[in-house]
Amino acid sequence: MKKAVAILLPCLLAVAAILLFANREDNPSAGAGPGQLEIQNVAPELSAQLSGARAYAHIEEILKFGPRPPASEGLARTIEYLETTLAGYGWKTERQTFKAATPDGPVDFTNLMARHESADPLPASLPWIVGGHIDSKILPEPFVGANDGGSSTGILLDMARVLSTDPKSASKIEIVFFDGEEAFRPGITATDGLYGSKYFAHVMTTKRSSWPGGGIILDIVGDPDHDLLYSPEAPEHFVRTIESCAGRRSFTKPFRMSPFPILDDHVPLQNAGIPCLHVIGEFGRMSYWHTPDDTIDKVDAGMLEKVGRMTLDFLAEVPAPEAP
């Protein structure tokens, strides 16, 4: 039965993603925003400083807090850990709290937004959003999501440390830890899941004085024994750059374009007019995906380092889009 689900799930997600993308024309906030910023590069020497061991250590600490579903003690302690760690690197954080309807009734959610002390303050945006989700899925048995949610969180924390060594580069990046990526029912749909990124995109398009020029979302990226995928809807110049950056990282398994769209936190950003790159492990073939077996042994420090360095390389090398 699990094998059938693993084969069927990508197809179902692809259909759901196509439906959600189709709704973009009906979304009043879709399309490039007024005052959308140009893409700016970070310093190319930064990627060599990212440490997979440090990222792994952050994941170990977060897993000590237990499951992290929305409005849980585990999530609250995780957010406190993120705030303390980021403050030590010179990053200012702001909680974005909101209530949303779910299949289980109204639930309180909390996104955590972070920008370096060298960056422009809100309500201005920065050239880049780099993010991932911090929540873990609600399951009948304890689920800590070491790879699913933990891996991207560990990488983003060490990326913040590295960027802080070059305030000019750090000032170009807003790091966002999204709550509520996971659906309350088995799979993400247009009405269940992506709660945090949908709210973030809504506030961005209605309250901010400028919009980011690009976004990168990481998810389930800590397992070297499965293919690593990138989003098929990414802009062409994003694709060229990430393929070049990945080619220098010697991944054990292929790094390739996903054969189908995937519903994740990049979708609300794209629907709001932000060009995005989504990088995710091939979760449909991970036997432990969305099971209590997604534990720290499914995460490899070397893989975290390769993905983190590839991401920083991308931020250093991606060109501005060519004029039409």
Residue pairs with C-beta under 8 A, 6 or more apart in sequence:
2 287
6 284
6 285
6 287
6 289
7 284
9 187
9 284
10 259
10 260
10 262
10 284
11 260
12 187
13 187
13 188
13 260
13 261
13 262
13 263
14 260
14 261
14 262
16 187
16 188
16 189
16 190
16 263
17 260
17 261
17 262
17 263
17 267
18 261
19 190
20 190
20 263
20 267
20 271
21 233
21 261
21 267
21 270
21 271
23 190
23 271
24 30
24 270
24 271
27 271
27 272
29 201
29 202
29 205
29 206
29 271
29 272
29 273
30 271
30 272
30 273
31 273
32 211
32 273
33 204
33 205
33 210
33 211
33 272
33 273
34 211
35 209
35 210
35 211
36 210
36 211
36 212
36 213
36 273
37 125
37 126
37 127
37 210
37 211
37 212
37 213
38 127
38 213
38 320
39 127
39 128
39 213
39 214
39 318
39 319
39 320
39 321
40 127
40 128
40 172
40 213
41 172
41 315
41 316
41 317
41 318
42 163
42 166
42 169
42 172
42 173
42 312
42 315
42 316
43 166
43 168
43 169
43 316
44 313
44 316
44 317
46 162
46 163
46 165
46 166
46 169
46 312
46 316
47 162
47 308
47 309
47 310
47 312
47 313
47 316
48 309
49 162
49 165
50 155
50 158
50 159
50 162
50 305
50 308
50 309
50 312
51 158
51 305
52 300
52 301
52 302
52 303
52 304
52 305
52 306
52 308
53 301
53 305
54 154
54 157
54 158
54 161
55 151
55 154
55 155
55 157
55 158
55 301
55 304
55 305
55 308
56 154
56 299
56 301
56 304
57 154
58 85
58 153
58 154
58 157
58 158
59 146
59 150
59 151
59 153
59 154
59 222
59 296
59 299
60 296
61 81
62 68
62 78
62 81
62 150
62 153
62 154
63 144
63 146
63 150
63 295
63 296
65 73
65 74
65 75
65 77
65 78
65 81
66 73
66 74
66 142
66 144
67 74
67 136
67 138
67 142
67 143
67 144
67 145
68 74
68 75
68 78
68 134
68 135
68 136
68 144
68 145
68 149
69 75
69 135
69 136
69 137
69 138
69 182
70 107
70 108
70 109
70 110
70 135
70 179
70 180
70 195
71 107
71 108
71 109
74 136
75 110
75 134
75 135
75 179
78 134
78 153
79 95
79 110
79 112
79 134
79 177
82 93
82 112
82 114
82 134
82 153
82 157
82 177
83 93
83 112
85 157
85 160
86 93
86 114
86 157
86 160
86 175
87 93
89 160
89 161
89 164
90 116
90 117
90 118
90 164
90 167
90 170
91 114
91 115
91 116
91 117
91 160
91 164
91 170
91 175
92 114
92 115
92 116
92 117
93 112
93 113
93 114
94 112
94 113
94 114
94 122
95 110
95 111
95 112
95 113
96 110
96 111
96 112
96 113
96 196
96 199
96 200
96 203
97 108
97 109
97 110
97 111
98 108
98 109
98 199
99 106
99 107
99 108
99 109
100 106
100 107
100 109
100 180
100 195
100 199
102 184
102 192
102 195
103 184
103 185
103 192
104 184
107 180
107 195
109 179
109 180
109 195
109 196
109 199
110 179
111 176
111 177
111 178
111 179
111 196
111 199
111 200
112 134
112 176
112 177
112 179
113 122
113 174
113 175
113 176
113 200
114 160
114 174
114 175
114 176
114 177
115 121
115 122
115 126
115 171
115 173
115 174
115 175
116 160
116 163
116 164
116 167
116 170
116 171
116 173
117 167
118 167
118 168
118 170
118 171
119 126
119 170
119 171
119 172
119 173
119 174
120 126
120 171
122 208
123 207
123 208
123 209
124 208
124 209
124 210
125 174
125 204
125 208
125 209
125 210
125 211
125 212
126 171
126 172
126 173
126 174
126 212
127 172
127 173
127 212
127 213
127 214
128 172
128 173
128 174
128 212
128 213
128 214
128 215
128 216
128 315
129 174
129 176
129 212
129 214
129 215
129 216
129 269
129 274
130 156
130 159
130 173
130 174
130 175
130 176
130 215
130 216
130 217
130 218
130 311
130 315
131 156
131 175
131 176
131 177
131 178
131 197
131 215
131 216
131 217
131 218
131 265
132 149
132 152
132 153
132 155
132 156
132 177
132 178
132 217
132 218
132 219
132 265
133 149
133 152
133 177
133 178
133 179
133 180
133 181
133 182
133 196
133 197
133 219
133 265
134 149
134 153
134 177
134 178
134 179
135 149
135 178
135 179
135 180
135 181
135 182
135 196
136 143
136 144
136 145
136 148
136 149
136 182
137 143
137 145
137 148
137 182
137 183
137 290
138 182
138 184
139 290
139 291
139 292
141 292
142 292
143 290
143 291
143 292
143 294
144 150
144 292
144 294
144 295
145 294
146 222
146 294
146 295
146 296
146 297
146 298
146 299
147 220
147 221
147 222
147 223
147 281
147 286
147 288
147 294
147 298
147 299
148 219
148 220
148 283
148 289
148 290
148 294
149 181
149 182
149 219
150 222
150 296
150 299
151 218
151 219
151 220
151 221
151 222
151 223
151 299
151 304
151 307
152 218
152 219
152 220
152 221
153 177
154 222
154 299
154 304
155 218
155 221
155 304
155 307
155 308
155 311
156 175
156 177
156 218
158 308
159 175
159 308
159 311
159 312
160 170
160 175
162 312
163 169
163 170
163 173
164 170
173 315
174 212
176 200
178 196
178 197
178 200
178 265
179 195
179 196
180 193
180 194
180 195
180 196
181 188
181 193
181 194
181 195
181 196
181 197
181 219
181 264
181 265
182 188
182 193
183 189
183 192
183 193
184 192
184 193
185 192
187 193
188 194
188 263
188 264
193 263
194 263
194 264
194 265
194 267
194 268
196 265
197 265
197 266
197 267
197 268
197 269
198 268
200 268
200 269
201 268
201 269
201 271
201 272
201 274
202 272
204 211
204 212
204 272
205 211
205 272
205 273
211 272
211 273
211 274
212 274
213 274
213 275
214 238
214 274
214 275
214 276
214 277
214 318
215 266
215 269
215 270
215 274
215 275
215 276
215 277
216 276
216 277
216 278
216 279
216 311
216 314
216 315
217 264
217 265
217 266
217 269
217 276
217 277
217 278
217 279
218 279
218 280
218 307
218 311
219 264
219 265
219 278
219 279
219 280
219 281
220 280
220 281
220 283
220 286
220 289
221 228
221 279
221 280
221 281
221 303
221 304
221 307
222 281
222 298
222 299
222 300
222 303
222 304
222 307
223 281
223 286
223 298
223 299
223 300
223 303
224 251
224 252
224 253
224 300
224 302
224 303
225 252
225 253
226 253
226 281
226 282
226 283
226 285
226 286
227 253
227 254
227 255
227 256
227 281
227 282
227 285
228 246
228 251
228 253
228 254
228 255
228 256
228 279
228 280
228 281
228 282
228 307
229 255
229 256
229 257
229 258
229 262
229 279
229 280
229 281
229 282
230 239
230 242
230 255
230 256
230 257
230 258
230 277
230 278
230 279
230 280
231 257
231 258
231 261
231 262
231 266
231 276
231 277
231 278
231 279
232 257
232 258
232 259
232 260
232 261
233 261
233 270
234 242
234 275
234 276
234 277
234 278
235 275
235 321
237 318
237 319
237 321
237 322
238 275
238 276
238 277
238 314
238 318
239 257
241 314
241 317
241 318
241 319
242 277
242 279
242 310
242 314
243 255
244 317
245 310
245 313
245 314
245 317
246 255
246 310
248 310
248 313
249 255
249 306
249 309
249 310
250 306
251 303
251 306
252 303
258 280
262 278
262 280
264 278
264 280
266 276
266 277
266 278
269 276
270 276
275 321
277 314
279 307
279 311
283 289
286 294
286 298
287 293
288 294
288 295
288 298
